[in-house]
């Protein structure tokens, strides 16, 4: 019984570590560098959002070909 509990605990720890590593690698929000110029192919939308980290107003641009969104700081 003790071996089973140890094995079960080890498997649970591995699953949690795998989930954390997958989240960090696959989450593109932290790797996205939007820069200062809007790339070609993006259309301006009416959507404006407030960045919760710094309180800046961000205009949303949309690329209809890829579905990608681009956030540009409003001045």
PDB file of N, CA, C and O in Angstrom, chain B, residues numbered from 101:
ATOM      1  N   UNK B 101       0.817  -1.188   0.000  1.00  0.00           N
ATOM      2  CA  UNK B 101       0.000   0.000   0.000  1.00  0.00           C
ATOM      3  C   UNK B 101       0.864   1.256   0.000  1.00  0.00           C
ATOM      4  O   UNK B 101       0.524   2.255  -0.634  1.00  0.00           O
ATOM      5  N   UNK B 102       1.968   1.196   0.708  1.00  0.00           N
ATOM      6  CA  UNK B 102       2.845   2.360   0.786  1.00  0.00           C
ATOM      7  C   UNK B 102       3.456   2.673  -0.579  1.00  0.00           C
ATOM      8  O   UNK B 102       3.605   3.842  -0.934  1.00  0.00           O
ATOM      9  N   UNK B 103       3.810   1.639  -1.348  1.00  0.00           N
ATOM     10  CA  UNK B 103       4.354   1.844  -2.695  1.00  0.00           C
ATOM     11  C   UNK B 103       3.326   2.522  -3.590  1.00  0.00           C
ATOM     12  O   UNK B 103       3.658   3.409  -4.377  1.00  0.00           O
ATOM     13  N   UNK B 104       2.074   2.093  -3.459  1.00  0.00           N
ATOM     14  CA  UNK B 104       1.012   2.673  -4.272  1.00  0.00           C
ATOM     15  C   UNK B 104       0.841   4.156  -3.978  1.00  0.00           C
ATOM     16  O   UNK B 104       0.707   4.955  -4.905  1.00  0.00           O
ATOM     17  N   UNK B 105       0.843   4.534  -2.718  1.00  0.00           N
ATOM     18  CA  UNK B 105       0.686   5.939  -2.329  1.00  0.00           C
ATOM     19  C   UNK B 105       1.867   6.761  -2.839  1.00  0.00           C
ATOM     20  O   UNK B 105       1.683   7.873  -3.336  1.00  0.00           O
ATOM     21  N   UNK B 106       3.062   6.224  -2.720  1.00  0.00           N
ATOM     22  CA  UNK B 106       4.247   6.932  -3.218  1.00  0.00           C
ATOM     23  C   UNK B 106       4.180   7.105  -4.735  1.00  0.00           C
ATOM     24  O   UNK B 106       4.482   8.178  -5.257  1.00  0.00           O
ATOM     25  N   UNK B 107       3.787   6.051  -5.430  1.00  0.00           N
ATOM     26  CA  UNK B 107       3.677   6.109  -6.886  1.00  0.00           C
ATOM     27  C   UNK B 107       2.596   7.110  -7.289  1.00  0.00           C
ATOM     28  O   UNK B 107       2.803   7.906  -8.204  1.00  0.00           O
ATOM     29  N   UNK B 108       1.458   7.078  -6.623  1.00  0.00           N
ATOM     30  CA  UNK B 108       0.354   7.995  -6.907  1.00  0.00           C
ATOM     31  C   UNK B 108       0.789   9.445  -6.700  1.00  0.00           C
ATOM     32  O   UNK B 108       0.486  10.307  -7.524  1.00  0.00           O
ATOM     33  N   UNK B 109       1.492   9.715  -5.611  1.00  0.00           N
ATOM     34  CA  UNK B 109       1.969  11.065  -5.322  1.00  0.00           C
ATOM     35  C   UNK B 109       2.961  11.523  -6.385  1.00  0.00           C
ATOM     36  O   UNK B 109       2.903  12.670  -6.828  1.00  0.00           O
ATOM     37  N   UNK B 110       3.856  10.657  -6.793  1.00  0.00           N
ATOM     38  CA  UNK B 110       4.834  10.987  -7.827  1.00  0.00           C
ATOM     39  C   UNK B 110       4.138  11.321  -9.147  1.00  0.00           C
ATOM     40  O   UNK B 110       4.513  12.280  -9.821  1.00  0.00           O
ATOM     41  N   UNK B 111       3.138  10.541  -9.512  1.00  0.00           N
ATOM     42  CA  UNK B 111       2.394  10.790 -10.749  1.00  0.00           C
ATOM     43  C   UNK B 111       1.690  12.144 -10.672  1.00  0.00           C
ATOM     44  O   UNK B 111       1.698  12.889 -11.652  1.00  0.00           O
ATOM     45  N   UNK B 112       1.089  12.477  -9.546  1.00  0.00           N
ATOM     46  CA  UNK B 112       0.400  13.757  -9.383  1.00  0.00           C
ATOM     47  C   UNK B 112       1.378  14.929  -9.493  1.00  0.00           C
ATOM     48  O   UNK B 112       1.062  15.946 -10.112  1.00  0.00           O
ATOM     49  N   UNK B 113       2.538  14.793  -8.909  1.00  0.00           N
ATOM     50  CA  UNK B 113       3.556  15.840  -8.999  1.00  0.00           C
ATOM     51  C   UNK B 113       4.008  16.025 -10.447  1.00  0.00           C
ATOM     52  O   UNK B 113       4.185  17.155 -10.904  1.00  0.00           O
ATOM     53  N   UNK B 114       4.193  14.926 -11.164  1.00  0.00           N
ATOM     54  CA  UNK B 114       4.586  15.002 -12.580  1.00  0.00           C
ATOM     55  C   UNK B 114       3.515  15.695 -13.412  1.00  0.00           C
ATOM     56  O   UNK B 114       3.836  16.497 -14.289  1.00  0.00           O
ATOM     57  N   UNK B 115       2.263  15.399 -13.149  1.00  0.00           N
ATOM     58  CA  UNK B 115       1.170  16.043 -13.893  1.00  0.00           C
ATOM     59  C   UNK B 115       1.146  17.542 -13.637  1.00  0.00           C
ATOM     60  O   UNK B 115       0.969  18.322 -14.573  1.00  0.00           O
ATOM     61  N   UNK B 116       1.317  17.954 -12.405  1.00  0.00           N
ATOM     62  CA  UNK B 116       1.327  19.382 -12.072  1.00  0.00           C
ATOM     63  C   UNK B 116       2.515  20.077 -12.733  1.00  0.00           C
ATOM     64  O   UNK B 116       2.358  21.166 -13.285  1.00  0.00           O
ATOM     65  N   UNK B 117       3.680  19.478 -12.688  1.00  0.00           N
ATOM     66  CA  UNK B 117       4.868  20.067 -13.322  1.00  0.00           C
ATOM     67  C   UNK B 117       4.665  20.175 -14.826  1.00  0.00           C
ATOM     68  O   UNK B 117       5.014  21.194 -15.421  1.00  0.00           O
ATOM     69  N   UNK B 118       4.104  19.139 -15.452  1.00  0.00           N
ATOM     70  CA  UNK B 118       3.820  19.167 -16.884  1.00  0.00           C
ATOM     71  C   UNK B 118       2.834  20.281 -17.227  1.00  0.00           C
ATOM     72  O   UNK B 118       3.013  20.976 -18.227  1.00  0.00           O
ATOM     73  N   UNK B 119       1.804  20.456 -16.418  1.00  0.00           N
ATOM     74  CA  UNK B 119       0.805  21.497 -16.663  1.00  0.00           C
ATOM     75  C   UNK B 119       1.430  22.890 -16.571  1.00  0.00           C
ATOM     76  O   UNK B 119       1.141  23.753 -17.399  1.00  0.00           O
ATOM     77  N   UNK B 120       2.268  23.109 -15.591  1.00  0.00           N
ATOM     78  CA  UNK B 120       2.910  24.419 -15.430  1.00  0.00           C
ATOM     79  C   UNK B 120       3.853  24.701 -16.595  1.00  0.00           C
ATOM     80  O   UNK B 120       3.840  25.800 -17.150  1.00  0.00           O
ATOM     81  N   UNK B 121       4.659  23.733 -16.962  1.00  0.00           N
ATOM     82  CA  UNK B 121       5.594  23.920 -18.081  1.00  0.00           C
ATOM     83  C   UNK B 121       4.825  24.156 -19.379  1.00  0.00           C
ATOM     84  O   UNK B 121       5.208  25.017 -20.170  1.00  0.00           O
ATOM     85  N   UNK B 122       3.758  23.414 -19.608  1.00  0.00           N
ATOM     86  CA  UNK B 122       2.949  23.601 -20.822  1.00  0.00           C
ATOM     87  C   UNK B 122       2.344  24.987 -20.864  1.00  0.00           C
ATOM     88  O   UNK B 122       2.322  25.625 -21.917  1.00  0.00           O
ATOM     89  N   UNK B 123       1.852  25.462 -19.730  1.00  0.00           N
ATOM     90  CA  UNK B 123       1.252  26.798 -19.673  1.00  0.00           C
ATOM     91  C   UNK B 123       2.282  27.869 -20.019  1.00  0.00           C
ATOM     92  O   UNK B 123       1.991  28.779 -20.796  1.00  0.00           O
ATOM     93  N   UNK B 124       3.461  27.771 -19.461  1.00  0.00           N
ATOM     94  CA  UNK B 124       4.499  28.777 -19.699  1.00  0.00           C
ATOM     95  C   UNK B 124       4.956  28.753 -21.154  1.00  0.00           C
ATOM     96  O   UNK B 124       5.169  29.810 -21.748  1.00  0.00           O
ATOM     97  N   UNK B 125       5.110  27.575 -21.732  1.00  0.00           N
ATOM     98  CA  UNK B 125       5.584  27.463 -23.111  1.00  0.00           C
ATOM     99  C   UNK B 125       4.500  27.847 -24.105  1.00  0.00           C
ATOM    100  O   UNK B 125       4.789  28.531 -25.087  1.00  0.00           O
ATOM    101  N   UNK B 126       3.279  27.432 -23.881  1.00  0.00           N
ATOM    102  CA  UNK B 126       2.221  27.624 -24.865  1.00  0.00           C
ATOM    103  C   UNK B 126       1.485  28.955 -24.730  1.00  0.00           C
ATOM    104  O   UNK B 126       0.802  29.367 -25.668  1.00  0.00           O
ATOM    105  N   UNK B 127       1.603  29.629 -23.605  1.00  0.00           N
ATOM    106  CA  UNK B 127       0.905  30.897 -23.425  1.00  0.00           C
ATOM    107  C   UNK B 127       1.672  31.994 -24.148  1.00  0.00           C
ATOM    108  O   UNK B 127       2.757  32.384 -23.716  1.00  0.00           O
ATOM    109  N   UNK B 128       1.118  32.487 -25.237  1.00  0.00           N
ATOM    110  CA  UNK B 128       1.810  33.438 -26.104  1.00  0.00           C
ATOM    111  C   UNK B 128       1.694  34.879 -25.623  1.00  0.00           C
ATOM    112  O   UNK B 128       2.354  35.765 -26.166  1.00  0.00           O
ATOM    113  N   UNK B 129       0.876  35.121 -24.624  1.00  0.00           N
ATOM    114  CA  UNK B 129       0.710  36.508 -24.172  1.00  0.00           C
ATOM    115  C   UNK B 129       2.012  37.086 -23.646  1.00  0.00           C
ATOM    116  O   UNK B 129       2.256  38.285 -23.788  1.00  0.00           O
ATOM    117  N   UNK B 130       2.842  36.265 -23.047  1.00  0.00           N
ATOM    118  CA  UNK B 130       4.071  36.771 -22.456  1.00  0.00           C
ATOM    119  C   UNK B 130       5.201  36.899 -23.469  1.00  0.00           C
ATOM    120  O   UNK B 130       6.199  37.566 -23.196  1.00  0.00           O
ATOM    121  N   UNK B 131       5.061  36.279 -24.617  1.00  0.00           N
ATOM    122  CA  UNK B 131       6.098  36.351 -25.640  1.00  0.00           C
ATOM    123  C   UNK B 131       5.754  37.352 -26.728  1.00  0.00           C
ATOM    124  O   UNK B 131       6.596  37.657 -27.572  1.00  0.00           O
ATOM    125  N   UNK B 132       4.555  37.860 -26.724  1.00  0.00           N
ATOM    126  CA  UNK B 132       4.075  38.728 -27.790  1.00  0.00           C
ATOM    127  C   UNK B 132       4.697  40.111 -27.635  1.00  0.00           C
ATOM    128  O   UNK B 132       4.515  40.764 -26.608  1.00  0.00           O
ATOM    129  N   UNK B 133       5.426  40.555 -28.645  1.00  0.00           N
ATOM    130  CA  UNK B 133       5.987  41.900 -28.653  1.00  0.00           C
ATOM    131  C   UNK B 133       5.261  42.680 -29.731  1.00  0.00           C
ATOM    132  O   UNK B 133       5.500  42.471 -30.920  1.00  0.00           O
ATOM    133  N   UNK B 134       4.382  43.573 -29.325  1.00  0.00           N
ATOM    134  CA  UNK B 134       3.554  44.267 -30.290  1.00  0.00           C
ATOM    135  C   UNK B 134       4.247  45.443 -30.954  1.00  0.00           C
ATOM    136  O   UNK B 134       3.822  45.852 -32.034  1.00  0.00           O
ATOM    137  N   UNK B 135       5.258  45.990 -30.384  1.00  0.00           N
ATOM    138  CA  UNK B 135       5.964  47.091 -31.019  1.00  0.00           C
ATOM    139  C   UNK B 135       5.136  48.364 -31.042  1.00  0.00           C
ATOM    140  O   UNK B 135       4.103  48.464 -30.381  1.00  0.00           O
ATOM    141  N   UNK B 136       5.608  49.334 -31.815  1.00  0.00           N
ATOM    142  CA  UNK B 136       4.941  50.632 -31.824  1.00  0.00           C
ATOM    143  C   UNK B 136       4.156  50.892 -33.106  1.00  0.00           C
ATOM    144  O   UNK B 136       3.288  51.765 -33.110  1.00  0.00           O
ATOM    145  N   UNK B 137       4.423  50.179 -34.180  1.00  0.00           N
ATOM    146  CA  UNK B 137       3.727  50.386 -35.450  1.00  0.00           C
ATOM    147  C   UNK B 137       2.764  49.236 -35.715  1.00  0.00           C
ATOM    148  O   UNK B 137       3.053  48.074 -35.429  1.00  0.00           O
ATOM    149  N   UNK B 138       1.611  49.598 -36.269  1.00  0.00           N
ATOM    150  CA  UNK B 138       0.613  48.580 -36.609  1.00  0.00           C
ATOM    151  C   UNK B 138       1.075  47.862 -37.875  1.00  0.00           C
ATOM    152  O   UNK B 138       1.349  48.521 -38.878  1.00  0.00           O
ATOM    153  N   UNK B 139       1.169  46.545 -37.859  1.00  0.00           N
ATOM    154  CA  UNK B 139       1.627  45.799 -39.035  1.00  0.00           C
ATOM    155  C   UNK B 139       0.635  45.897 -40.200  1.00  0.00           C
ATOM    156  O   UNK B 139      -0.541  46.200 -40.002  1.00  0.00           O
ATOM    157  N   UNK B 140       1.115  45.643 -41.387  1.00  0.00           N
ATOM    158  CA  UNK B 140       0.278  45.664 -42.584  1.00  0.00           C
ATOM    159  C   UNK B 140      -0.777  44.565 -42.493  1.00  0.00           C
ATOM    160  O   UNK B 140      -0.507  43.480 -41.977  1.00  0.00           O
ATOM    161  N   UNK B 141      -1.972  44.847 -42.991  1.00  0.00           N
ATOM    162  CA  UNK B 141      -3.040  43.864 -43.007  1.00  0.00           C
ATOM    163  C   UNK B 141      -3.973  43.960 -41.819  1.00  0.00           C
ATOM    164  O   UNK B 141      -4.981  43.254 -41.782  1.00  0.00           O
ATOM    165  N   UNK B 142      -3.676  44.806 -40.848  1.00  0.00           N
ATOM    166  CA  UNK B 142      -4.518  44.960 -39.676  1.00  0.00           C
ATOM    167  C   UNK B 142      -5.460  46.138 -39.864  1.00  0.00           C
ATOM    168  O   UNK B 142      -5.062  47.199 -40.345  1.00  0.00           O
ATOM    169  N   UNK B 143      -6.722  45.935 -39.476  1.00  0.00           N
ATOM    170  CA  UNK B 143      -7.736  46.976 -39.593  1.00  0.00           C
ATOM    171  C   UNK B 143      -8.095  47.500 -38.215  1.00  0.00           C
ATOM    172  O   UNK B 143      -8.194  46.733 -37.257  1.00  0.00           O
ATOM    173  N   UNK B 144      -8.290  48.810 -38.118  1.00  0.00           N
ATOM    174  CA  UNK B 144      -8.656  49.443 -36.856  1.00  0.00           C
ATOM    175  C   UNK B 144     -10.089  49.058 -36.497  1.00  0.00           C
ATOM    176  O   UNK B 144     -10.975  49.070 -37.352  1.00  0.00           O
ATOM    177  N   UNK B 145     -10.309  48.718 -35.226  1.00  0.00           N
ATOM    178  CA  UNK B 145     -11.656  48.405 -34.749  1.00  0.00           C
ATOM    179  C   UNK B 145     -12.111  49.515 -33.812  1.00  0.00           C
ATOM    180  O   UNK B 145     -11.330  50.404 -33.471  1.00  0.00           O
ATOM    181  N   UNK B 146     -13.368  49.466 -33.396  1.00  0.00           N
ATOM    182  CA  UNK B 146     -13.902  50.442 -32.440  1.00  0.00           C
ATOM    183  C   UNK B 146     -13.594  50.051 -30.997  1.00  0.00           C
ATOM    184  O   UNK B 146     -13.937  50.776 -30.063  1.00  0.00           O
ATOM    185  N   UNK B 147     -12.951  48.913 -30.822  1.00  0.00           N
ATOM    186  CA  UNK B 147     -12.700  48.393 -29.480  1.00  0.00           C
ATOM    187  C   UNK B 147     -11.478  49.046 -28.852  1.00  0.00           C
ATOM    188  O   UNK B 147     -10.406  49.106 -29.454  1.00  0.00           O
ATOM    189  N   UNK B 148     -11.660  49.531 -27.635  1.00  0.00           N
ATOM    190  CA  UNK B 148     -10.556  50.079 -26.839  1.00  0.00           C
ATOM    191  C   UNK B 148     -10.605  49.380 -25.488  1.00  0.00           C
ATOM    192  O   UNK B 148     -11.669  49.247 -24.884  1.00  0.00           O
ATOM    193  N   UNK B 149      -9.459  48.942 -25.027  1.00  0.00           N
ATOM    194  CA  UNK B 149      -9.399  48.254 -23.740  1.00  0.00           C
ATOM    195  C   UNK B 149      -8.385  48.962 -22.845  1.00  0.00           C
ATOM    196  O   UNK B 149      -7.453  49.598 -23.338  1.00  0.00           O
ATOM    197  N   UNK B 150      -8.565  48.853 -21.562  1.00  0.00           N
ATOM    198  CA  UNK B 150      -7.635  49.424 -20.584  1.00  0.00           C
ATOM    199  C   UNK B 150      -6.746  48.296 -20.072  1.00  0.00           C
ATOM    200  O   UNK B 150      -7.229  47.288 -19.557  1.00  0.00           O
ATOM    201  N   UNK B 151      -5.434  48.487 -20.224  1.00  0.00           N
ATOM    202  CA  UNK B 151      -4.491  47.482 -19.741  1.00  0.00           C
ATOM    203  C   UNK B 151      -4.509  47.486 -18.212  1.00  0.00           C
ATOM    204  O   UNK B 151      -4.201  48.509 -17.601  1.00  0.00           O
ATOM    205  N   UNK B 152      -4.865  46.360 -17.580  1.00  0.00           N
ATOM    206  CA  UNK B 152      -4.960  46.336 -16.115  1.00  0.00           C
ATOM    207  C   UNK B 152      -3.609  46.478 -15.414  1.00  0.00           C
ATOM    208  O   UNK B 152      -3.565  46.823 -14.233  1.00  0.00           O
ATOM    209  N   UNK B 153      -2.520  46.220 -16.114  1.00  0.00           N
ATOM    210  CA  UNK B 153      -1.201  46.308 -15.474  1.00  0.00           C
ATOM    211  C   UNK B 153      -0.716  47.742 -15.340  1.00  0.00           C
ATOM    212  O   UNK B 153      -0.112  48.103 -14.330  1.00  0.00           O
ATOM    213  N   UNK B 154      -0.980  48.570 -16.365  1.00  0.00           N
ATOM    214  CA  UNK B 154      -0.434  49.927 -16.316  1.00  0.00           C
ATOM    215  C   UNK B 154      -1.483  51.010 -16.535  1.00  0.00           C
ATOM    216  O   UNK B 154      -1.153  52.194 -16.466  1.00  0.00           O
ATOM    217  N   UNK B 155      -2.751  50.639 -16.799  1.00  0.00           N
ATOM    218  CA  UNK B 155      -3.829  51.607 -16.939  1.00  0.00           C
ATOM    219  C   UNK B 155      -3.858  52.339 -18.269  1.00  0.00           C
ATOM    220  O   UNK B 155      -4.610  53.303 -18.417  1.00  0.00           O
ATOM    221  N   UNK B 156      -3.063  51.913 -19.239  1.00  0.00           N
ATOM    222  CA  UNK B 156      -3.017  52.593 -20.540  1.00  0.00           C
ATOM    223  C   UNK B 156      -4.173  52.128 -21.425  1.00  0.00           C
ATOM    224  O   UNK B 156      -4.610  50.980 -21.351  1.00  0.00           O
ATOM    225  N   UNK B 157      -4.655  53.044 -22.259  1.00  0.00           N
ATOM    226  CA  UNK B 157      -5.710  52.723 -23.214  1.00  0.00           C
ATOM    227  C   UNK B 157      -5.079  52.063 -24.433  1.00  0.00           C
ATOM    228  O   UNK B 157      -4.130  52.592 -25.013  1.00  0.00           O
ATOM    229  N   UNK B 158      -5.608  50.912 -24.816  1.00  0.00           N
ATOM    230  CA  UNK B 158      -5.074  50.164 -25.948  1.00  0.00           C
ATOM    231  C   UNK B 158      -6.149  50.021 -27.027  1.00  0.00           C
ATOM    232  O   UNK B 158      -7.244  49.529 -26.753  1.00  0.00           O
ATOM    233  N   UNK B 159      -5.836  50.451 -28.254  1.00  0.00           N
ATOM    234  CA  UNK B 159      -6.729  50.288 -29.403  1.00  0.00           C
ATOM    235  C   UNK B 159      -6.505  48.898 -29.980  1.00  0.00           C
ATOM    236  O   UNK B 159      -5.368  48.434 -30.067  1.00  0.00           O
ATOM    237  N   UNK B 160      -7.583  48.236 -30.371  1.00  0.00           N
ATOM    238  CA  UNK B 160      -7.495  46.887 -30.915  1.00  0.00           C
ATOM    239  C   UNK B 160      -7.544  46.960 -32.438  1.00  0.00           C
ATOM    240  O   UNK B 160      -8.424  47.602 -33.012  1.00  0.00           O
ATOM    241  N   UNK B 161      -6.596  46.299 -33.079  1.00  0.00           N
ATOM    242  CA  UNK B 161      -6.564  46.144 -34.533  1.00  0.00           C
ATOM    243  C   UNK B 161      -6.765  44.667 -34.835  1.00  0.00           C
ATOM    244  O   UNK B 161      -6.355  43.805 -34.057  1.00  0.00           O
ATOM    245  N   UNK B 162      -7.395  44.379 -35.966  1.00  0.00           N
ATOM    246  CA  UNK B 162      -7.778  43.012 -36.288  1.00  0.00           C
ATOM    247  C   UNK B 162      -7.316  42.668 -37.697  1.00  0.00           C
ATOM    248  O   UNK B 162      -7.472  43.466 -38.622  1.00  0.00           O
ATOM    249  N   UNK B 163      -6.747  41.477 -37.855  1.00  0.00           N
ATOM    250  CA  UNK B 163      -6.348  40.996 -39.173  1.00  0.00           C
ATOM    251  C   UNK B 163      -7.400  39.978 -39.624  1.00  0.00           C
ATOM    252  O   UNK B 163      -7.464  38.877 -39.078  1.00  0.00           O
ATOM    253  N   UNK B 164      -8.226  40.336 -40.617  1.00  0.00           N
ATOM    254  CA  UNK B 164      -9.296  39.422 -41.025  1.00  0.00           C
ATOM    255  C   UNK B 164      -8.788  38.142 -41.687  1.00  0.00           C
ATOM    256  O   UNK B 164      -9.509  37.145 -41.719  1.00  0.00           O
ATOM    257  N   UNK B 165      -7.581  38.147 -42.208  1.00  0.00           N
ATOM    258  CA  UNK B 165      -7.044  36.950 -42.860  1.00  0.00           C
ATOM    259  C   UNK B 165      -6.636  35.873 -41.857  1.00  0.00           C
ATOM    260  O   UNK B 165      -6.864  34.685 -42.084  1.00  0.00           O
ATOM    261  N   UNK B 166      -6.032  36.299 -40.746  1.00  0.00           N
ATOM    262  CA  UNK B 166      -5.528  35.329 -39.771  1.00  0.00           C
ATOM    263  C   UNK B 166      -6.348  35.282 -38.489  1.00  0.00           C
ATOM    264  O   UNK B 166      -6.248  34.318 -37.730  1.00  0.00           O
ATOM    265  N   UNK B 167      -7.160  36.310 -38.234  1.00  0.00           N
ATOM    266  CA  UNK B 167      -7.919  36.382 -36.988  1.00  0.00           C
ATOM    267  C   UNK B 167      -7.106  36.914 -35.826  1.00  0.00           C
ATOM    268  O   UNK B 167      -7.600  36.985 -34.700  1.00  0.00           O
ATOM    269  N   UNK B 168      -5.874  37.287 -36.086  1.00  0.00           N
ATOM    270  CA  UNK B 168      -4.986  37.784 -35.033  1.00  0.00           C
ATOM    271  C   UNK B 168      -5.390  39.191 -34.618  1.00  0.00           C
ATOM    272  O   UNK B 168      -5.874  39.980 -35.429  1.00  0.00           O
ATOM    273  N   UNK B 169      -5.182  39.489 -33.344  1.00  0.00           N
ATOM    274  CA  UNK B 169      -5.464  40.825 -32.811  1.00  0.00           C
ATOM    275  C   UNK B 169      -4.152  41.484 -32.431  1.00  0.00           C
ATOM    276  O   UNK B 169      -3.199  40.826 -32.014  1.00  0.00           O
ATOM    277  N   UNK B 170      -4.125  42.813 -32.586  1.00  0.00           N
ATOM    278  CA  UNK B 170      -2.941  43.603 -32.290  1.00  0.00           C
ATOM    279  C   UNK B 170      -3.375  44.750 -31.395  1.00  0.00           C
ATOM    280  O   UNK B 170      -4.367  45.417 -31.690  1.00  0.00           O
ATOM    281  N   UNK B 171      -2.653  44.996 -30.303  1.00  0.00           N
ATOM    282  CA  UNK B 171      -3.004  46.045 -29.362  1.00  0.00           C
ATOM    283  C   UNK B 171      -1.984  47.167 -29.476  1.00  0.00           C
ATOM    284  O   UNK B 171      -0.780  46.949 -29.341  1.00  0.00           O
ATOM    285  N   UNK B 172      -2.489  48.377 -29.728  1.00  0.00           N
ATOM    286  CA  UNK B 172      -1.618  49.541 -29.906  1.00  0.00           C
ATOM    287  C   UNK B 172      -2.046  50.612 -28.907  1.00  0.00           C
ATOM    288  O   UNK B 172      -3.234  50.894 -28.755  1.00  0.00           O
ATOM    289  N   UNK B 173      -1.067  51.203 -28.231  1.00  0.00           N
ATOM    290  CA  UNK B 173      -1.381  52.205 -27.205  1.00  0.00           C
ATOM    291  C   UNK B 173      -1.990  53.455 -27.829  1.00  0.00           C
ATOM    292  O   UNK B 173      -1.458  54.002 -28.795  1.00  0.00           O
ATOM    293  N   UNK B 174      -3.115  53.902 -27.264  1.00  0.00           N
ATOM    294  CA  UNK B 174      -3.760  55.132 -27.698  1.00  0.00           C
ATOM    295  C   UNK B 174      -3.053  56.309 -27.037  1.00  0.00           C
ATOM    296  O   UNK B 174      -2.682  56.243 -25.865  1.00  0.00           O
ATOM    297  N   UNK B 175      -2.874  57.369 -27.783  1.00  0.00           N
ATOM    298  CA  UNK B 175      -2.251  58.575 -27.214  1.00  0.00           C
ATOM    299  C   UNK B 175      -3.242  59.705 -27.126  1.00  0.00           C
ATOM    300  O   UNK B 175      -2.896  60.796 -26.673  1.00  0.00           O
TER     301      UNK B 175
END
